[in-house]
């Protein structure tokens, strides 16, 4: 994962807006390392592995504040990679002005399904007894 974060930093950082990387990576770090995970992560499905391994998480809800998603999207709007906006790479078929906050979020959800070992459902509405993560954006 460390190599993935390093690559992500090169991709999302720019001299004019380091906040894009920081805002994007923070929820990943919180999901992985926070001692308060039980406040914003809710396991939805667990599957049994074979006899030699413990059960594993197959899907979970991640309660994340809409304000954080919006601030992250905004902080990444002007960041470029190889002379193109980074959001062109992170918004599926939507390019340029067609890439909206909703299209970006939906693309990240679909990307998650394909590239993560388990499904992550990003929930922006309040979940009973859970606190949305709302990391201040840079």
Helices and strands as residue ranges (DSSP letters): H 2-12, H 19-33, G 37-39, E 41-47, E 56-63, H 66-76, E 80-81, E 84-85, G 86-88, G 96-98, H 101-115, E 119-123
